[in-house]
């Protein structure tokens, strides 16, 4: 048979382009990118050996039978593993690693592949899949049909996965699954009609290309100004380090005087300086190790095996002590730096990030020096232990209180919602900020009890005072990162509401972007279950740090709360004002309600009214108040 191999050549070119982009472009090392790299390499090998075996089968007299067996076995294995690696990349993109479903899926995917590989490698003995006669001529045998059935099983798996995950995957991922399904079916039809046309690899390469463009978007992990990785990439990278049990060091860097330099140099010139700084830093530490975790903070990853760490730390100190002259403006960058040795300093990515922020924001941090973050860890551990004991006491003695901050509806010109906020005052320590005790409660596991206390208190307060009769449509209740990681959180919350006989629509749950990143798959399951009961969700603190709009839109949020930082910035800077206006318009256009936080002056309120924001929250209307005072506000 004369094979038409031109389609394989076209497929080979596509696979080379994909490999070129994978290995040369900067990408964060995620489970998705790793699984996709394996898929792309397997595609390239499969096409390459397909072309080689076409030649060896056609000119079989020039090849010994044993060599033809080896070449064809490699070709068959790489080809039949393509759907395995393809569906694995989709599972990685749509399922959290710590989810039990992920581990079960890996086992389920591996079973048919194991059977296929076993059939192929034993074919020289069984002659079941292929064999070569005494003359060395190639023949396919009956087991080749079993391999086709296994391929069909994987096709069904992809379709089932797409159906099961339809509410939690992005549109691009749905398109990817659709393209794979249709291309596989079309390829099978063409091959059965046109048996000598080697077209299956071309359709496979198209599917892989579409997957490459959709499954793992590199822009989600990049800071567009400095062209380095962002906070999301930092959390993923360090989480992998912690999971792998590796020792590593983090250098936290805070750039001081950001606002002054921005105003002095101008927005574009300042961004140019940030970009040049990033180039210098990546030149010292490597392009995959520098992260911008907030507007003024950088985190630099240093592997434990790095023998030049002292030289690099000296180099960065010299870098930040040098005077810079730019267009006649002379300035010396002022930075705070702190060094953290992990896993001693922290035991997970979120706590490490919080520790970096706390240390660099501390009054003990002095510009121009590198402080020992590990010393801060010891001090923090002592304080955490003190707070942990205090929290246990507060829970046992019912010392927690729930305050309510009303939220003003611009449309209705009255309070229609409120946010429930937990408060703790100790007789010896006085008022303890939630920003301090919530992380300690999360680390100690007490957050579950505190969260349940707040939720029960709010439900009881709503039902006892019939808040709906006072014009309150629902109450916002915050969920912590740890709560969002509970697989059966929805059962607990629904059970509490059922106990008090409260309709589900009277609660709107608030989550942060960090919670969404850390517990993506579990959060989506909880959201789906609770939204089916008519509960709604809000994203808190949008605009604080790096809120990625693409990743946010995959969650069915009813409300987005604009962080006070972007509201305040809009009062001082025209570009910030335009950004805020664009943000409000964008989310309104897709039906998401907007709450502006931190509204403290009438000028702020007037600006937000003109921008058509939906709700206003802040001290202009009321600070968080006790339950009785909140009821008085409603009555007045």
N, C-alpha and C positions, 0 to 999 in steps of 0.2 A: 504494500500500500504506500502511495506517495502522500506524505503528510504536508499540509499547508501550515508552515511554521512561522509565517510572517506575523501572526497575532501574538505568538510567544515573544518575538523580538520586540514588538510594541509594548507588551506587558513588562518585559525586562527593563526597558527604558523608563517606564513609569516607576518601577520598584527602585531603580537607581536614584531617581529624583527624590523619592520618599526617604531613602537611606541617607542621601546627601543632606537633606534638611534635618533629619533626626540627629545625625552625628556632628554636624557643623553648627547648627543653631543652638543658642543657649536655652536650655529647658530645665525646669525644676524636676528633680528625681522623685516622681510620685509612683504609686503602684500602677497607675494608668500608663504613664510614660514608659515604665519598665516592661509591662506586659505588651504594649504596642511595639516596642523595639524588637522584642522576640518575634512578634507576628511579622514585622517588616523583614527581618533577617530570614525567617523561614520562607516567606514569599519569594525573596531573591534566590535562595538556594533551590527552591522547588522549580522555579522557571529555568534556572541555569541547568539543573540536572535533567529537566524535561528536554531541553534542547540537545544536551549531550546524548541522552538515550535515543533520541530520534536518529542521530547520526550512527550510534552504535548498533541500533536495530536494523537500520537501512543497509549498513555495510557490515553485517554480522560476520561475514567471512574473515574480516580483518581483526576481529576481537575474540579472545578466548571466552568460552562460556562462563567461567568463574567470574571474569571481569564484568561481563554483561549482567550477571546476577547482582553483583555489588552495586553497579550503577543504577539498575532498575529498582533495587530495594531502597536505596537512598532517595530516589525520585518519588517512589510511592509513599515512603514514610513522610517526607517533607510535604507532599501534596495533601495527604490525608490528615496531617496535623494542622493545616490551615484553619479549618472551621473550629478546631479546639482552641487555638490561640486567639481567634477572632472573638468567640463568645466569652473567653476569659477576660479580654480587654474590656468588653461591655460590662461584665459582672464587676470588675474592679472599679469602673467609672460610676456604677449605680448602687454599690453596696459597700458599707463600712467594713473595714478589716475585722473589727472586734464583734461584728454581728454574727451570731451563730449560723445564719443563712449563708453567709459568705463561705464558711468552712464546708458546709453541706454541699453548696454549689460546686466547689472545687472537686469534691469527691465524685459527685454525680457526673461532672464533665469528664473526669479522668477515666471512668469505667469503659465507655465505648472506644476511647482512644487506645487504651491498653489492649483491648481485644483486637483492634485493627493492626496495631504494631506487631503483636504476637503472630497474627496470621501472615504478615508480610515477611518478617525475619525468618520464619520457618518455611517459607515457600520453596527454597532449594530442596528441602526434604519432602514436603507434602505435594509440591507442584500444584497447590490449590489455587493460588492467586495468578501466578504466571509460571511459564516454564519454557525452556529452550530444548528443541529436539536434537537429535544426534548431529544434524547439520549445523546447529547453532541458531536456527530460526526461532523468532519470538512467537509465543502463543499466550493468549489470555485464557484463564480457566474459570470455573464456576464461582470460586470465592470472590472474584472481582465484583460480583453482584452483591455480595454481603457488604463489601466496602462501600458500595453505592447506597445501601440501606443505612449504614452507619452515618454516612454523609447526610442522608435525609433526616435522620434522628437529630443531628445537630441543627439542621435547618428548622425543625419543629421547636427545638430548645430556644433558638433565637426569637422565634415568633411568640412563644409562650412568655419568655422574659420581657419582650416588648409590651405584651398585653398586661402582665402583672405590674410592670413598672411605669405604665403609661401616665400616671398622675405625678410621678416623682422625677421623671427624666426630662431633659430639655428637648425643645423642638428639634434641634440639630441631631440629637441622639436618636430620636424617633425616625427622622429622615434616614439616618445611617442604617438602622435596622431594616427599613423599607427597601432601601437600595440593595442591601445584601440579599434580602429575600427575593426580590424581583430579578436581580442579576443572576442568582443561582438557578432560578427556575428557567429563565430565558436561555442560559448557557446549556442546561440539560436538554432543552428542546432542540436547540441548534445542533448539539453534538449527536443527538439521536437521528436527526435528519441528514446532517452533513458530517459523517463519521470521521473523515480525514482532516477536518478543520480543528486545529488546536486552539480553541477559543476560550476555554474555561479559565485559563490564567489571566487573560485580558480582563474578563469580568471580575475576577478575584482582585486584581490590582486596582481596578476602579473602586471596588468596595473598600479596600484598604486605604486608598487615597481619600475617599469621602470620610472614613473613620478618622484619619489623621487630621482632617480639617475641622472635625466636630467634637471628638471625645475629650480632648485635653487641650483647652485653649491657652497657649502660653501667655497671652495678654492678661489673664486672670492673676498671674503671679508676678507681673512686672510693674515697677513704678515708671510711669511714662516720662517723668521729668529727668530723673537721674539714670534711667535705663539700667536699673539693677532690680533685684528681687524685692518683693513687698512683704508686708506682715503675714499675709496668708501663706506665702512660700516659706517664711521663717517658721511658722507654726508646724507646717507639714514636714520640713526638713529636720527640725529638732525633735519632733515626735518620733520620726524614724530612728534617730540616734538613740533616744531613750528606749524605744522598743527593742532595738538591736543590742542594748546593753553596752554601748560604746561610751568611752570617756572622751569628753571634748571641753573646750574652753570658749566662752563667749566674751567678747569685748563690747560693752555697751558704750555708745557715744551720743552725747547730747550737744547739738549745735546751739550756742547761746546767741541772743540778739537777732533772731531770724526776722522779726518784724521790722527792726531798724534797717537791716541790710536790704530787705525787700523794698522798703520805701526809698532808701538812699540810692540804690543801684537801679531800681526799676524792675518790674516783674520779669521781663524777658532776660535782662542782663543777669539778674539774680539766679534765674533758672539755669543760665549758661554756666555760672560759677558752680552751682550744685552738680551739674553734669560733669564738669572738669574735675571736681572733687571726687566724684564716684569713680572716674577713670583712674585717678591716682590710687585710690583705695583698692580697687580691683587689681591694679598692677602689683600691689604689695601682697594682698591676701588671696587673690584669685577671683575670677569673675563669678563663681558660683557660691561665694562665701560672704558676700556683703549684701545686707538687707536694709531697706528703709521701712521701719516699723511704725513711724508716725511722721508728722511734718518736720519735726526737729530731731528725731532720734534714729540712730542707725544701730544695727546689731551685726557684729562681725564674728563669723564662725572660724575657730582655729582648731584643727584636729590635734589630738594628743600626740600623734607621731611627728608633728612638725618640730624639727630640731632648731629652726631659726626663729622661734617665737620671741625670744628676747631682742633679737635684732629688729624684728618687725615692730615690736612695741616701741623701741627707740625711734624707729623711722617715722612712726605715726605721730609721736610726740614732737619730733622735729618738723614734721609737716604742718602741724597745727600751731607751731610757734613762729612760723615764717610770716613775714609781712607780705600782703598781696596788694599790688597796685593795678587797678582796673579803671581805664578811662579817666585817669586823674584822681580817682578815689582810692585812698590808702587805708587798708584795714588789716587787722590781725585776727584771724578766726579764734573765738573763745569757745572752748569745748570742755564738757565734763566727761570723764571716762571712768568706767568701772569694769573689773575683771571677775568673771564667774567661772568656777570649775564645776563641771557637771559630770555625774549626777549628784555630787555633794551639795551643790547650791540649791538645786530643785530636782523634783522627780518626774515632772512632766512639762510639756511645752507651754501650756497656759500659765502655770505658776512661775516658770522661768521668765516669761515675758512680763508678768506682773512685777516680779522681783527687779528686773532691769528698770522698769518705769519708776518703781518706788525708790530705788537706790539713787537714780540720776536726779529725781525730783527732791531728794532729801537735802536739807540745809548743810549736811555734812559733806556733800559733794562739792569740791573746789575746782574751779576751772584751771586747766593746765596740768593737772596731775591725774594719775591713774589710781583710783582707790581700790582697796581690797573688798570686792563684793562678798567674798566668803565671810569676812568679819561681820558685814551687815547681816549675813544669813544667821550667824550665831545670835546676834542681838535680836533679830526678827523672830528667831525660834523661841527665845525667852519670852518675848512679848506675845507670841502666838500661844504659848503654853498658858500664860496668864489669862489671855482672852478665852481660851478654850474652857478653862475651869469656870470662868465667869459666865460663859454661855450656858454651860450645864446647870449652873445655879439659877440663871435667869429662866431657863425652861422649867425647872422643877418648882420655882417660886412664882411663876407666871408674871415675870417682870417685863416681858416684851409688850409693846403697844403698837397698834396699827393707826397711823395717821392718814388723812386723806387730803390730797391737793386737787381742788376743783379744776376742771378744764372747760373753757368758755367756747361755746359754739357761735361762730360769726353769723351763720345763717339764721339760727334761732334767737340770737341775742340774749342768751342765758347759759347757765351751766347745764350741760347735758351728760357729762361724764366726769370721772375723777380717777386719780391714780392712788392706789393703796400703797403705803410706804411703811416698812417696819422700822421701829425706833427702839433704842435701848439706852436707858439712863441708869448708871450705877451710883450708889451712895458715896463710894470713895473715889471713883474715877470720873464721875460726872457723865456727860453725854458722850456716847461712843458712836462714831460715824459708821454707817452701814458699809462705806467703802473700806473700812478697816475690819469689821467683824464678819462680813459676808465671806471673804476669802478664807478666813480661819474656819468658819462654819463648814465651808465646802471641803476643806482639807481634812477636818476631823469627822466628817460625816453627819454633823449636827444639822446641816442645811435642810435635810429631809424633814426633820421635826419642826424646824423654824418655818419652812415653806408650808407644811401642813397647818401649822398654827395660824399663819397669815390667811391662808385660803379658807379655813373654817371660820375665822373671825369675820372675814369679808362676807361670806355667804350668810352667816347669821345676822350680820348688820343689815344687809340688803333686805332679807326676808322679814326681820323684826320691825324695820322702819318703812317697809313698802316704798323703797326709793323710787320705783317707777311712777308712783303717784306724785312724787315731787319733781318729776321731769328728768330723772336720771335714767339714761338708756342702758348703760352698763358701767362696770367698774374695771379699770385696768389693774391686773395683778401680775407682778414680775415673776418670771421663772429664772432660776440660776442656771449656770452651765451644767452643773451636776444633775439638777432635776431634769434637764432636757435630755440627758443621757439615759434616763430610766425608760426601758422598753414598755413597761406597763403603766406609765404615768397617767395615761388617759383613764385607766380603770380606777385609779385612786381618786382623781379629780371628779369624775362622774359619780363615784360612790358617795363622796362628801356632799355634792349638790343634791343627789337623790335623798340623802339623809335629812337635809333641811327643806326638801321640797321646793328647791329653787330652780326656775327655768334656766336652761343652759345659755340662753341669749344674753343674760345679764352679766356675763363675765367675758372680758377680752384679755387674753394672756399676752404679756410682753416678753420678747426674747431679744438678746443682743446678737450682733453679727458674729461675735466670737463663739457664742453657743451654736449658731447655725453652721459654722465652719467645723467645730469640734464634733458635733453630734448630728451631722447632716442627715444620714439615713434614718436614725432613730427618731429625730425630730420630725421628719416628714411623715413617719408612721403615726406618731402621736397627733400631729396636725390633722391628718386625714380622718382619724377616728373621732376627734373632737369636733371638727367642722361638719361631719355628718350629723352631729347632734345640735348644730346651729350655733356653736361657739365660734369666736373669731380670734385672730392673732394680730399683734402689732410688732413691728421692728423698732427697737429702742435705739436712741443715740445715733441715728443716721448722720453721717458726715464727720463723726469723731474718728480720726485715723483714716483708714482706707476702706470705705464702703464700696464694694464692687457691685455695680448695678446689675451686671449679667448674672452673677451668682444669686443676688437677692431676688430677681424676678422669677426664679424657679420655685420660690416659696409662695404659697397663696396668702400673702399678707393682706389684711383688710385695711390696716393703718400703718403709716410710717411716721415715726416721731423724729423731727429734725432736731439735732443736737444744738444746744444753746451756742456752741462755738461758731457755727456758720450763721446763726441769726445775729449774733453780736458783730461778727466780721462784716456782715452786710450793711451795718450802720456806719462803718468807718471807710469802707473801700467799695468803689464803684464796680470793680470786677467781681468782688464777692457778692455784691447785690445782684448782679446779672446772673451769677451762678445759682444763687438762691431762687431767683425768679424762674430760671430754666428748670431747676429741680422740681419746683412746685408744679409748674405747667406740665412737665413730663409725667409725673406720677398721677396728676389729675386726669390727664388724657387717657390713662389706662385704668381709671376707676378706683385708684387707691386714695384713701383719705389722708390728709396731712395734719399733724399736730406740731406746732412750733413751740419748743421748750425755751425756758429762760427769758420770757417776755417780762421786762421790768419797767419799761417806760411807755408812755402813750405814743411816742414817736415810733417805737418798735411795732406797737400794735397797729398803728395807721399804715405803716409800710406793708405789713403782712396782710392786712385787709385788702389793700390795693393789689397785692399779688395773688389774691383769691385763695389764701390758705384757709383750711376748713375750721381748725380749732387753735386756740391759744392757751398756753399754760405758763404760769410764772408768777413772780411776786407782785406784779401789777394787779393781779386779780386776788391772789391769796397765797400765802406760804402754806406748807403742809400743816394741817390742824388736827386736833383730836376729834373723835367721832361726834361728840356733842356739839362742838363748835362748827363742824361741817354741816350738821343738821340746821343750826341757826343760820348759817350762810344761805342755805337753800330756802329757808322760811322767809328770809329778808329779800 
